[in-house]
Amino acid sequence: MPRNYIRKTDWGSVTYEELEKAFVEVKRGKSIRTVAKERKIGRSTLQRYMKKAEEKREKTVGYRGTAEARRILSEELEEELAENIRMLSERVHGLTPKKCREIAFEFAQKNNIPVPNNWGEQ
């Protein structure tokens, strides 16, 4: 029996363009609360975006700090690893999650990438 998930909140549904327009309105002198209410954006979301925009002019929406700080492989290496896993998966008729982790560990070792200590222990 399939399950059909029904989303109960609208978190994360605000686009970058909407936030940019709201940001411009606030810069023109409107309050954050007023703009957030008019555009149906969370006040905290707008505040967080404005803080990011004023500091870095970063073109992202949502949270990325923890994922970027704990990143071990670069985008290119991660894509190369994913391609290798896809190729192996097609040849061997699927890989278990544990086997994928082992392949990632070996890949990091061969490319001389420092990894957390628990990767070697587990």
WOHU-V703826 format. One record per pair of residues at least 12 apart in sequence whose C-alpha atoms are under 7 Angstrom apart, sorted by the first residue. I is the first residue (numbers start at 1). J is the second residue. If there is no record, write none. Layout:
# WOHU-V703826
<<I/J> <I/J>>
This chain:
# WOHU-V703826
<<12/62> <14/41> <16/60> <16/61> <19/46> <22/35> <23/50> <72/115> <85/100> <105/119>>
